[in-house]
Amino acid sequence: MEIKENIPIVLFDNQCYLCMKFAKTVNYFARGKISIVGHYSEFGEKIRKEILDGTALDMFWFISKKRAYGGRAALLPLIKSILSEKTKKASTVRIDKECQQGCKTVKAVFVRSTSLITNSKIIDLSKSK
């Protein structure tokens, strides 16, 4: 799959129960306008290698044509994309249902929520490869 053909993209931790719930919620509200890709999928690994840096696995990412937004910085662009009038149908990658971490505890919810608030990054794609 070509990355540019699937933009906009939400890249998330597909081995985490809470992250999968988040991705499903985004997919529901976006109504197919955003590609949903797991960090550990083949396409997710390609995105991490070609666009993102070493902090890629620390947060979820929203990737648009011009920028890749990570964590807290991704929330506003993601909401804007969901609310936009564009009806382009994106190809959606399947969401794994296998949770390989202890994500269903109160502590896990707190840790993931804190991670979302504390991690933030923007990568300008027009300057990258």
TIMITI-345967 format. One record per atom (N, C-alpha, C, CB): residue number from 1; residue in one letter; atom name; x, y, z. Coordinates in nm, 2 decimals, always signed. Glycine has a CB too. Example, Ala and Ser with C-alpha at 12.3 -4.5 7.8 and 13.67 -1.06 7.14 Angstrom:
% residues 2
REC  seq  type  atom  east  north  up
REC  1  a  N  +1.32  -0.57  +0.78
REC  1  a  CA  +1.23  -0.45  +0.78
REC  1  a  C  +1.32  -0.33  +0.78
REC  1  a  CB  +1.13  -0.45  +0.90
REC  2  s  N  +1.28  -0.22  +0.71
REC  2  s  CA  +1.37  -0.11  +0.71
REC  2  s  C  +1.29  +0.00  +0.79
REC  2  s  CB  +1.41  -0.06  +0.57
This chain:
% residues 129
REC  seq  type  atom  east  north  up
REC  1  m  N  +0.08  -0.12  +0.00
REC  1  m  CA  +0.00  +0.00  +0.00
REC  1  m  C  +0.09  +0.12  +0.00
REC  1  m  CB  -0.09  +0.00  +0.12
REC  2  e  N  +0.05  +0.22  -0.08
REC  2  e  CA  +0.12  +0.35  -0.08
REC  2  e  C  +0.06  +0.44  +0.03
REC  2  e  CB  +0.10  +0.42  -0.22
REC  3  i  N  +0.15  +0.50  +0.10
REC  3  i  CA  +0.11  +0.58  +0.22
REC  3  i  C  +0.03  +0.70  +0.17
REC  3  i  CB  +0.24  +0.63  +0.29
REC  4  k  N  +0.07  +0.78  +0.07
REC  4  k  CA  +0.00  +0.90  +0.03
REC  4  k  C  -0.14  +0.87  -0.02
REC  4  k  CB  +0.08  +0.96  -0.08
REC  5  e  N  -0.16  +0.75  -0.07
REC  5  e  CA  -0.30  +0.71  -0.12
REC  5  e  C  -0.40  +0.69  -0.01
REC  5  e  CB  -0.29  +0.59  -0.20
REC  6  n  N  -0.35  +0.67  +0.11
REC  6  n  CA  -0.43  +0.64  +0.23
REC  6  n  C  -0.45  +0.75  +0.33
REC  6  n  CB  -0.38  +0.52  +0.30
REC  7  i  N  -0.39  +0.86  +0.30
REC  7  i  CA  -0.40  +0.98  +0.39
REC  7  i  C  -0.54  +1.03  +0.38
REC  7  i  CB  -0.30  +1.09  +0.35
REC  8  p  N  -0.60  +1.08  +0.49
REC  8  p  CA  -0.55  +1.08  +0.63
REC  8  p  C  -0.55  +0.95  +0.70
REC  8  p  CB  -0.63  +1.18  +0.71
REC  9  i  N  -0.45  +0.93  +0.79
REC  9  i  CA  -0.43  +0.81  +0.86
REC  9  i  C  -0.42  +0.83  +1.01
REC  9  i  CB  -0.30  +0.74  +0.81
REC  10  v  N  -0.49  +0.74  +1.09
REC  10  v  CA  -0.47  +0.73  +1.23
REC  10  v  C  -0.38  +0.61  +1.25
REC  10  v  CB  -0.60  +0.73  +1.31
REC  11  l  N  -0.27  +0.63  +1.32
REC  11  l  CA  -0.18  +0.52  +1.35
REC  11  l  C  -0.18  +0.50  +1.50
REC  11  l  CB  -0.03  +0.54  +1.30
REC  12  f  N  -0.22  +0.38  +1.54
REC  12  f  CA  -0.24  +0.35  +1.69
REC  12  f  C  -0.18  +0.22  +1.73
REC  12  f  CB  -0.39  +0.35  +1.72
REC  13  d  N  -0.17  +0.20  +1.86
REC  13  d  CA  -0.12  +0.07  +1.92
REC  13  d  C  -0.22  -0.04  +1.91
REC  13  d  CB  -0.07  +0.10  +2.06
REC  14  n  N  -0.21  -0.12  +1.81
REC  14  n  CA  -0.30  -0.23  +1.79
REC  14  n  C  -0.28  -0.35  +1.88
REC  14  n  CB  -0.30  -0.27  +1.64
REC  15  q  N  -0.20  -0.34  +1.98
REC  15  q  CA  -0.18  -0.44  +2.08
REC  15  q  C  -0.24  -0.40  +2.21
REC  15  q  CB  -0.03  -0.48  +2.09
REC  16  c  N  -0.31  -0.29  +2.22
REC  16  c  CA  -0.36  -0.24  +2.34
REC  16  c  C  -0.51  -0.23  +2.33
REC  16  c  CB  -0.30  -0.10  +2.37
REC  17  y  N  -0.58  -0.28  +2.43
REC  17  y  CA  -0.72  -0.28  +2.43
REC  17  y  C  -0.78  -0.14  +2.43
REC  17  y  CB  -0.77  -0.36  +2.56
REC  18  l  N  -0.73  -0.05  +2.51
REC  18  l  CA  -0.78  +0.09  +2.52
REC  18  l  C  -0.76  +0.16  +2.38
REC  18  l  CB  -0.72  +0.16  +2.63
REC  19  c  N  -0.64  +0.14  +2.33
REC  19  c  CA  -0.61  +0.20  +2.20
REC  19  c  C  -0.70  +0.15  +2.09
REC  19  c  CB  -0.46  +0.18  +2.16
REC  20  m  N  -0.73  +0.02  +2.09
REC  20  m  CA  -0.82  -0.04  +1.99
REC  20  m  C  -0.96  +0.02  +2.01
REC  20  m  CB  -0.83  -0.19  +2.01
REC  21  k  N  -1.01  +0.04  +2.13
REC  21  k  CA  -1.14  +0.11  +2.15
REC  21  k  C  -1.14  +0.25  +2.10
REC  21  k  CB  -1.17  +0.11  +2.31
REC  22  f  N  -1.03  +0.32  +2.12
REC  22  f  CA  -1.01  +0.46  +2.07
REC  22  f  C  -1.02  +0.46  +1.92
REC  22  f  CB  -0.88  +0.52  +2.12
REC  23  a  N  -0.95  +0.37  +1.85
REC  23  a  CA  -0.94  +0.36  +1.71
REC  23  a  C  -1.08  +0.32  +1.65
REC  23  a  CB  -0.84  +0.25  +1.66
REC  24  k  N  -1.15  +0.23  +1.72
REC  24  k  CA  -1.29  +0.20  +1.67
REC  24  k  C  -1.38  +0.32  +1.68
REC  24  k  CB  -1.34  +0.08  +1.75
REC  25  t  N  -1.36  +0.40  +1.79
REC  25  t  CA  -1.45  +0.52  +1.81
REC  25  t  C  -1.42  +0.62  +1.70
REC  25  t  CB  -1.42  +0.58  +1.95
REC  26  v  N  -1.29  +0.64  +1.67
REC  26  v  CA  -1.25  +0.73  +1.56
REC  26  v  C  -1.31  +0.68  +1.43
REC  26  v  CB  -1.10  +0.74  +1.55
REC  27  n  N  -1.30  +0.56  +1.40
REC  27  n  CA  -1.35  +0.50  +1.28
REC  27  n  C  -1.50  +0.52  +1.27
REC  27  n  CB  -1.31  +0.35  +1.27
REC  28  y  N  -1.57  +0.50  +1.38
REC  28  y  CA  -1.72  +0.52  +1.38
REC  28  y  C  -1.75  +0.66  +1.34
REC  28  y  CB  -1.77  +0.48  +1.52
REC  29  f  N  -1.69  +0.76  +1.41
REC  29  f  CA  -1.72  +0.90  +1.39
REC  29  f  C  -1.67  +0.95  +1.25
REC  29  f  CB  -1.67  +0.99  +1.50
REC  30  a  N  -1.56  +0.90  +1.20
REC  30  a  CA  -1.51  +0.94  +1.08
REC  30  a  C  -1.58  +0.89  +0.96
REC  30  a  CB  -1.36  +0.90  +1.07
REC  31  r  N  -1.66  +0.78  +0.98
REC  31  r  CA  -1.74  +0.72  +0.88
REC  31  r  C  -1.66  +0.68  +0.75
REC  31  r  CB  -1.86  +0.81  +0.84
REC  32  g  N  -1.55  +0.63  +0.77
REC  32  g  CA  -1.47  +0.58  +0.66
REC  32  g  C  -1.38  +0.68  +0.59
REC  32  g  CB  -1.55  +0.52  +0.56
REC  33  k  N  -1.38  +0.81  +0.65
REC  33  k  CA  -1.30  +0.91  +0.58
REC  33  k  C  -1.15  +0.90  +0.62
REC  33  k  CB  -1.35  +1.05  +0.62
REC  34  i  N  -1.12  +0.82  +0.72
REC  34  i  CA  -0.98  +0.82  +0.77
REC  34  i  C  -0.94  +0.67  +0.78
REC  34  i  CB  -0.97  +0.88  +0.92
REC  35  s  N  -0.82  +0.64  +0.73
REC  35  s  CA  -0.76  +0.51  +0.73
REC  35  s  C  -0.71  +0.48  +0.88
REC  35  s  CB  -0.64  +0.49  +0.63
REC  36  i  N  -0.75  +0.37  +0.93
REC  36  i  CA  -0.71  +0.33  +1.07
REC  36  i  C  -0.60  +0.22  +1.05
REC  36  i  CB  -0.83  +0.28  +1.15
REC  37  v  N  -0.48  +0.25  +1.10
REC  37  v  CA  -0.37  +0.15  +1.09
REC  37  v  C  -0.30  +0.12  +1.22
REC  37  v  CB  -0.27  +0.21  +0.99
REC  38  g  N  -0.28  +0.00  +1.25
REC  38  g  CA  -0.21  -0.04  +1.37
REC  38  g  C  -0.06  -0.02  +1.36
REC  38  g  CB  -0.24  -0.19  +1.40
REC  39  h  N  +0.01  +0.02  +1.47
REC  39  h  CA  +0.15  +0.03  +1.47
REC  39  h  C  +0.22  -0.10  +1.43
REC  39  h  CB  +0.20  +0.07  +1.61
REC  40  y  N  +0.17  -0.21  +1.47
REC  40  y  CA  +0.24  -0.34  +1.45
REC  40  y  C  +0.19  -0.41  +1.33
REC  40  y  CB  +0.22  -0.42  +1.57
REC  41  s  N  +0.11  -0.35  +1.25
REC  41  s  CA  +0.07  -0.41  +1.12
REC  41  s  C  +0.18  -0.39  +1.02
REC  41  s  CB  -0.07  -0.35  +1.06
REC  42  e  N  +0.18  -0.46  +0.91
REC  42  e  CA  +0.28  -0.44  +0.81
REC  42  e  C  +0.29  -0.30  +0.75
REC  42  e  CB  +0.26  -0.54  +0.69
REC  43  f  N  +0.17  -0.25  +0.73
REC  43  f  CA  +0.16  -0.11  +0.68
REC  43  f  C  +0.20  -0.01  +0.78
REC  43  f  CB  +0.01  -0.08  +0.63
REC  44  g  N  +0.17  -0.04  +0.91
REC  44  g  CA  +0.21  +0.05  +1.02
REC  44  g  C  +0.36  +0.06  +1.03
REC  44  g  CB  +0.15  +0.00  +1.15
REC  45  e  N  +0.42  -0.05  +1.02
REC  45  e  CA  +0.57  -0.06  +1.02
REC  45  e  C  +0.63  +0.02  +0.91
REC  45  e  CB  +0.62  -0.20  +1.02
REC  46  k  N  +0.57  +0.01  +0.79
REC  46  k  CA  +0.62  +0.09  +0.68
REC  46  k  C  +0.60  +0.24  +0.70
REC  46  k  CB  +0.54  +0.05  +0.55
REC  47  i  N  +0.49  +0.28  +0.76
REC  47  i  CA  +0.47  +0.42  +0.79
REC  47  i  C  +0.58  +0.47  +0.90
REC  47  i  CB  +0.33  +0.45  +0.85
REC  48  r  N  +0.60  +0.39  +1.00
REC  48  r  CA  +0.70  +0.43  +1.10
REC  48  r  C  +0.84  +0.44  +1.04
REC  48  r  CB  +0.70  +0.32  +1.21
REC  49  k  N  +0.88  +0.35  +0.95
REC  49  k  CA  +1.01  +0.36  +0.89
REC  49  k  C  +1.02  +0.48  +0.79
REC  49  k  CB  +1.04  +0.23  +0.81
REC  50  e  N  +0.92  +0.51  +0.72
REC  50  e  CA  +0.93  +0.61  +0.61
REC  50  e  C  +0.90  +0.75  +0.66
REC  50  e  CB  +0.84  +0.58  +0.50
REC  51  i  N  +0.81  +0.77  +0.76
REC  51  i  CA  +0.77  +0.90  +0.80
REC  51  i  C  +0.81  +0.94  +0.94
REC  51  i  CB  +0.62  +0.91  +0.79
REC  52  l  N  +0.79  +0.85  +1.03
REC  52  l  CA  +0.80  +0.89  +1.18
REC  52  l  C  +0.94  +0.86  +1.23
REC  52  l  CB  +0.70  +0.81  +1.26
REC  53  d  N  +0.97  +0.89  +1.35
REC  53  d  CA  +1.10  +0.88  +1.41
REC  53  d  C  +1.09  +0.78  +1.53
REC  53  d  CB  +1.15  +1.01  +1.46
REC  54  g  N  +1.19  +0.78  +1.62
REC  54  g  CA  +1.20  +0.69  +1.73
REC  54  g  C  +1.09  +0.70  +1.83
REC  54  g  CB  +1.33  +0.70  +1.79
REC  55  t  N  +1.02  +0.81  +1.83
REC  55  t  CA  +0.91  +0.83  +1.93
REC  55  t  C  +0.78  +0.77  +1.88
REC  55  t  CB  +0.90  +0.97  +1.96
REC  56  a  N  +0.78  +0.71  +1.76
REC  56  a  CA  +0.65  +0.67  +1.70
REC  56  a  C  +0.56  +0.58  +1.79
REC  56  a  CB  +0.68  +0.59  +1.57
REC  57  l  N  +0.62  +0.49  +1.86
REC  57  l  CA  +0.55  +0.39  +1.94
REC  57  l  C  +0.50  +0.45  +2.08
REC  57  l  CB  +0.63  +0.27  +1.97
REC  58  d  N  +0.54  +0.58  +2.11
REC  58  d  CA  +0.51  +0.64  +2.23
REC  58  d  C  +0.37  +0.70  +2.23
REC  58  d  CB  +0.60  +0.75  +2.27
REC  59  m  N  +0.30  +0.71  +2.11
REC  59  m  CA  +0.18  +0.78  +2.11
REC  59  m  C  +0.10  +0.74  +1.98
REC  59  m  CB  +0.19  +0.93  +2.11
REC  60  f  N  -0.02  +0.78  +1.97
REC  60  f  CA  -0.10  +0.76  +1.85
REC  60  f  C  -0.06  +0.88  +1.75
REC  60  f  CB  -0.25  +0.75  +1.87
REC  61  w  N  -0.08  +0.86  +1.62
REC  61  w  CA  -0.05  +0.96  +1.53
REC  61  w  C  -0.17  +0.99  +1.43
REC  61  w  CB  +0.08  +0.92  +1.45
REC  62  f  N  -0.18  +1.11  +1.39
REC  62  f  CA  -0.27  +1.15  +1.29
REC  62  f  C  -0.19  +1.21  +1.18
REC  62  f  CB  -0.38  +1.25  +1.34
REC  63  i  N  -0.19  +1.14  +1.06
REC  63  i  CA  -0.11  +1.18  +0.95
REC  63  i  C  -0.19  +1.24  +0.84
REC  63  i  CB  -0.03  +1.06  +0.89
REC  64  s  N  -0.16  +1.37  +0.80
REC  64  s  CA  -0.23  +1.44  +0.70
REC  64  s  C  -0.13  +1.46  +0.58
REC  64  s  CB  -0.28  +1.58  +0.74
REC  65  k  N  -0.17  +1.53  +0.48
REC  65  k  CA  -0.08  +1.54  +0.36
REC  65  k  C  +0.05  +1.62  +0.40
REC  65  k  CB  -0.15  +1.62  +0.25
REC  66  k  N  +0.03  +1.72  +0.49
REC  66  k  CA  +0.15  +1.81  +0.52
REC  66  k  C  +0.22  +1.77  +0.64
REC  66  k  CB  +0.10  +1.95  +0.53
REC  67  r  N  +0.16  +1.71  +0.74
REC  67  r  CA  +0.22  +1.69  +0.87
REC  67  r  C  +0.17  +1.56  +0.93
REC  67  r  CB  +0.19  +1.80  +0.97
REC  68  a  N  +0.26  +1.51  +1.02
REC  68  a  CA  +0.23  +1.39  +1.11
REC  68  a  C  +0.22  +1.45  +1.25
REC  68  a  CB  +0.33  +1.28  +1.10
REC  69  y  N  +0.10  +1.44  +1.31
REC  69  y  CA  +0.08  +1.49  +1.45
REC  69  y  C  +0.08  +1.37  +1.55
REC  69  y  CB  -0.05  +1.57  +1.46
REC  70  g  N  +0.15  +1.38  +1.65
REC  70  g  CA  +0.16  +1.27  +1.75
REC  70  g  C  +0.10  +1.31  +1.88
REC  70  g  CB  +0.30  +1.22  +1.77
REC  71  g  N  +0.02  +1.22  +1.95
REC  71  g  CA  -0.03  +1.24  +2.08
REC  71  g  C  -0.12  +1.36  +2.09
REC  71  g  CB  +0.08  +1.26  +2.18
REC  72  r  N  -0.10  +1.45  +2.19
REC  72  r  CA  -0.18  +1.56  +2.22
REC  72  r  C  -0.20  +1.65  +2.10
REC  72  r  CB  -0.12  +1.64  +2.34
REC  73  a  N  -0.09  +1.67  +2.02
REC  73  a  CA  -0.09  +1.76  +1.90
REC  73  a  C  -0.19  +1.70  +1.79
REC  73  a  CB  +0.05  +1.77  +1.84
REC  74  a  N  -0.22  +1.57  +1.80
REC  74  a  CA  -0.30  +1.51  +1.70
REC  74  a  C  -0.45  +1.53  +1.72
REC  74  a  CB  -0.27  +1.36  +1.69
REC  75  l  N  -0.49  +1.56  +1.84
REC  75  l  CA  -0.63  +1.57  +1.87
REC  75  l  C  -0.71  +1.67  +1.79
REC  75  l  CB  -0.65  +1.60  +2.02
REC  76  l  N  -0.66  +1.79  +1.78
REC  76  l  CA  -0.74  +1.90  +1.71
REC  76  l  C  -0.74  +1.87  +1.56
REC  76  l  CB  -0.67  +2.03  +1.73
REC  77  p  N  -0.63  +1.83  +1.49
REC  77  p  CA  -0.64  +1.80  +1.35
REC  77  p  C  -0.73  +1.68  +1.32
REC  77  p  CB  -0.50  +1.77  +1.30
REC  78  l  N  -0.73  +1.58  +1.41
REC  78  l  CA  -0.81  +1.46  +1.40
REC  78  l  C  -0.96  +1.50  +1.41
REC  78  l  CB  -0.78  +1.36  +1.51
REC  79  i  N  -0.99  +1.59  +1.50
REC  79  i  CA  -1.13  +1.63  +1.52
REC  79  i  C  -1.18  +1.71  +1.39
REC  79  i  CB  -1.15  +1.71  +1.65
REC  80  k  N  -1.09  +1.80  +1.35
REC  80  k  CA  -1.12  +1.88  +1.23
REC  80  k  C  -1.14  +1.79  +1.11
REC  80  k  CB  -1.01  +1.98  +1.20
REC  81  s  N  -1.06  +1.68  +1.09
REC  81  s  CA  -1.08  +1.59  +0.98
REC  81  s  C  -1.21  +1.51  +0.99
REC  81  s  CB  -0.96  +1.50  +0.98
REC  82  i  N  -1.24  +1.47  +1.11
REC  82  i  CA  -1.37  +1.40  +1.13
REC  82  i  C  -1.49  +1.49  +1.09
REC  82  i  CB  -1.38  +1.35  +1.28
REC  83  l  N  -1.48  +1.62  +1.13
REC  83  l  CA  -1.59  +1.71  +1.11
REC  83  l  C  -1.60  +1.77  +0.97
REC  83  l  CB  -1.59  +1.82  +1.21
REC  84  s  N  -1.49  +1.75  +0.89
REC  84  s  CA  -1.49  +1.81  +0.76
REC  84  s  C  -1.60  +1.75  +0.67
REC  84  s  CB  -1.35  +1.79  +0.69
REC  85  e  N  -1.63  +1.82  +0.57
REC  85  e  CA  -1.74  +1.78  +0.48
REC  85  e  C  -1.70  +1.68  +0.37
REC  85  e  CB  -1.80  +1.90  +0.41
REC  86  k  N  -1.57  +1.66  +0.36
REC  86  k  CA  -1.51  +1.57  +0.25
REC  86  k  C  -1.57  +1.43  +0.27
REC  86  k  CB  -1.36  +1.57  +0.25
REC  87  t  N  -1.61  +1.37  +0.17
REC  87  t  CA  -1.67  +1.23  +0.18
REC  87  t  C  -1.58  +1.12  +0.12
REC  87  t  CB  -1.80  +1.23  +0.12
REC  88  k  N  -1.45  +1.16  +0.10
REC  88  k  CA  -1.36  +1.06  +0.04
REC  88  k  C  -1.36  +0.93  +0.13
REC  88  k  CB  -1.22  +1.12  +0.02
REC  89  k  N  -1.37  +0.82  +0.07
REC  89  k  CA  -1.37  +0.70  +0.14
REC  89  k  C  -1.22  +0.65  +0.15
REC  89  k  CB  -1.46  +0.59  +0.08
REC  90  a  N  -1.17  +0.63  +0.26
REC  90  a  CA  -1.03  +0.58  +0.28
REC  90  a  C  -1.04  +0.43  +0.30
REC  90  a  CB  -0.96  +0.65  +0.40
REC  91  s  N  -0.93  +0.37  +0.26
REC  91  s  CA  -0.92  +0.22  +0.28
REC  91  s  C  -0.88  +0.20  +0.43
REC  91  s  CB  -0.82  +0.15  +0.19
REC  92  t  N  -0.96  +0.12  +0.50
REC  92  t  CA  -0.94  +0.10  +0.64
REC  92  t  C  -0.87  -0.03  +0.66
REC  92  t  CB  -1.07  +0.11  +0.72
REC  93  v  N  -0.77  -0.04  +0.74
REC  93  v  CA  -0.70  -0.16  +0.77
REC  93  v  C  -0.77  -0.22  +0.89
REC  93  v  CB  -0.55  -0.14  +0.80
REC  94  r  N  -0.78  -0.35  +0.89
REC  94  r  CA  -0.85  -0.42  +1.00
REC  94  r  C  -0.78  -0.39  +1.14
REC  94  r  CB  -0.85  -0.57  +0.98
REC  95  i  N  -0.86  -0.39  +1.24
REC  95  i  CA  -0.81  -0.37  +1.38
REC  95  i  C  -0.80  -0.50  +1.45
REC  95  i  CB  -0.91  -0.27  +1.45
REC  96  d  N  -0.68  -0.53  +1.49
REC  96  d  CA  -0.66  -0.66  +1.57
REC  96  d  C  -0.75  -0.65  +1.70
REC  96  d  CB  -0.52  -0.68  +1.60
REC  97  k  N  -0.79  -0.77  +1.74
REC  97  k  CA  -0.87  -0.77  +1.86
REC  97  k  C  -0.79  -0.84  +1.98
REC  97  k  CB  -1.00  -0.84  +1.84
REC  98  e  N  -0.66  -0.86  +1.95
REC  98  e  CA  -0.58  -0.93  +2.05
REC  98  e  C  -0.51  -0.83  +2.14
REC  98  e  CB  -0.48  -1.02  +1.98
REC  99  c  N  -0.54  -0.83  +2.27
REC  99  c  CA  -0.47  -0.74  +2.36
REC  99  c  C  -0.36  -0.81  +2.43
REC  99  c  CB  -0.57  -0.68  +2.47
REC  100  q  N  -0.23  -0.76  +2.41
REC  100  q  CA  -0.12  -0.83  +2.46
REC  100  q  C  -0.06  -0.77  +2.58
REC  100  q  CB  -0.01  -0.85  +2.35
REC  101  q  N  -0.13  -0.67  +2.64
REC  101  q  CA  -0.09  -0.60  +2.75
REC  101  q  C  -0.20  -0.60  +2.85
REC  101  q  CB  -0.04  -0.45  +2.72
REC  102  g  N  -0.18  -0.56  +2.98
REC  102  g  CA  -0.28  -0.55  +3.08
REC  102  g  C  -0.35  -0.42  +3.07
REC  102  g  CB  -0.22  -0.57  +3.22
REC  103  c  N  -0.43  -0.40  +2.97
REC  103  c  CA  -0.49  -0.27  +2.94
REC  103  c  C  -0.63  -0.25  +3.00
REC  103  c  CB  -0.50  -0.26  +2.79
REC  104  k  N  -0.69  -0.35  +3.06
REC  104  k  CA  -0.82  -0.33  +3.10
REC  104  k  C  -0.83  -0.29  +3.25
REC  104  k  CB  -0.90  -0.46  +3.08
REC  105  t  N  -0.72  -0.25  +3.31
REC  105  t  CA  -0.73  -0.21  +3.45
REC  105  t  C  -0.74  -0.06  +3.46
REC  105  t  CB  -0.60  -0.26  +3.52
REC  106  v  N  -0.77  -0.01  +3.58
REC  106  v  CA  -0.78  +0.13  +3.61
REC  106  v  C  -0.64  +0.20  +3.59
REC  106  v  CB  -0.84  +0.16  +3.75
REC  107  k  N  -0.54  +0.13  +3.64
REC  107  k  CA  -0.40  +0.18  +3.62
REC  107  k  C  -0.37  +0.20  +3.47
REC  107  k  CB  -0.30  +0.09  +3.69
REC  108  a  N  -0.41  +0.11  +3.39
REC  108  a  CA  -0.38  +0.12  +3.25
REC  108  a  C  -0.45  +0.24  +3.18
REC  108  a  CB  -0.41  -0.01  +3.18
REC  109  v  N  -0.57  +0.26  +3.22
REC  109  v  CA  -0.65  +0.37  +3.17
REC  109  v  C  -0.58  +0.50  +3.21
REC  109  v  CB  -0.79  +0.37  +3.23
REC  110  f  N  -0.53  +0.51  +3.34
REC  110  f  CA  -0.47  +0.63  +3.39
REC  110  f  C  -0.33  +0.65  +3.31
REC  110  f  CB  -0.44  +0.62  +3.54
REC  111  v  N  -0.26  +0.54  +3.29
REC  111  v  CA  -0.13  +0.55  +3.23
REC  111  v  C  -0.14  +0.60  +3.08
REC  111  v  CB  -0.05  +0.42  +3.23
REC  112  r  N  -0.24  +0.53  +3.01
REC  112  r  CA  -0.26  +0.57  +2.87
REC  112  r  C  -0.31  +0.71  +2.86
REC  112  r  CB  -0.36  +0.47  +2.81
REC  113  s  N  -0.40  +0.76  +2.95
REC  113  s  CA  -0.45  +0.89  +2.94
REC  113  s  C  -0.34  +0.99  +2.97
REC  113  s  CB  -0.57  +0.91  +3.04
REC  114  t  N  -0.26  +0.96  +3.07
REC  114  t  CA  -0.14  +1.05  +3.10
REC  114  t  C  -0.05  +1.06  +2.98
REC  114  t  CB  -0.07  +1.00  +3.23
REC  115  s  N  -0.03  +0.94  +2.92
REC  115  s  CA  +0.06  +0.94  +2.80
REC  115  s  C  +0.01  +1.03  +2.69
REC  115  s  CB  +0.07  +0.79  +2.75
REC  116  l  N  -0.12  +1.03  +2.67
REC  116  l  CA  -0.18  +1.11  +2.56
REC  116  l  C  -0.16  +1.26  +2.59
REC  116  l  CB  -0.33  +1.08  +2.55
REC  117  i  N  -0.17  +1.30  +2.72
REC  117  i  CA  -0.16  +1.44  +2.76
REC  117  i  C  -0.01  +1.48  +2.76
REC  117  i  CB  -0.21  +1.46  +2.90
REC  118  t  N  +0.08  +1.40  +2.80
REC  118  t  CA  +0.22  +1.44  +2.81
REC  118  t  C  +0.30  +1.42  +2.68
REC  118  t  CB  +0.29  +1.35  +2.91
REC  119  n  N  +0.26  +1.34  +2.59
REC  119  n  CA  +0.33  +1.32  +2.46
REC  119  n  C  +0.27  +1.40  +2.35
REC  119  n  CB  +0.34  +1.17  +2.42
REC  120  s  N  +0.36  +1.48  +2.28
REC  120  s  CA  +0.31  +1.56  +2.17
REC  120  s  C  +0.42  +1.58  +2.07
REC  120  s  CB  +0.25  +1.69  +2.22
REC  121  k  N  +0.40  +1.57  +1.94
REC  121  k  CA  +0.50  +1.59  +1.85
REC  121  k  C  +0.44  +1.62  +1.71
REC  121  k  CB  +0.60  +1.47  +1.84
REC  122  i  N  +0.50  +1.71  +1.63
REC  122  i  CA  +0.46  +1.74  +1.50
REC  122  i  C  +0.58  +1.72  +1.41
REC  122  i  CB  +0.40  +1.88  +1.49
REC  123  i  N  +0.56  +1.65  +1.30
REC  123  i  CA  +0.67  +1.63  +1.20
REC  123  i  C  +0.62  +1.68  +1.07
REC  123  i  CB  +0.70  +1.47  +1.18
REC  124  d  N  +0.69  +1.78  +1.01
REC  124  d  CA  +0.66  +1.84  +0.89
REC  124  d  C  +0.70  +1.74  +0.77
REC  124  d  CB  +0.73  +1.98  +0.87
REC  125  l  N  +0.60  +1.70  +0.70
REC  125  l  CA  +0.63  +1.60  +0.59
REC  125  l  C  +0.68  +1.66  +0.46
REC  125  l  CB  +0.50  +1.52  +0.56
REC  126  s  N  +0.66  +1.79  +0.45
REC  126  s  CA  +0.71  +1.86  +0.33
REC  126  s  C  +0.86  +1.87  +0.33
REC  126  s  CB  +0.65  +2.00  +0.31
REC  127  k  N  +0.92  +1.86  +0.45
REC  127  k  CA  +1.07  +1.87  +0.46
REC  127  k  C  +1.13  +1.73  +0.46
REC  127  k  CB  +1.11  +1.94  +0.58
REC  128  s  N  +1.05  +1.62  +0.48
REC  128  s  CA  +1.11  +1.49  +0.49
REC  128  s  C  +1.13  +1.43  +0.35
REC  128  s  CB  +1.01  +1.39  +0.57
REC  129  k  N  +1.19  +1.31  +0.34
REC  129  k  CA  +1.23  +1.24  +0.22
REC  129  k  C  +1.12  +1.26  +0.12
REC  129  k  CB  +1.25  +1.10  +0.25
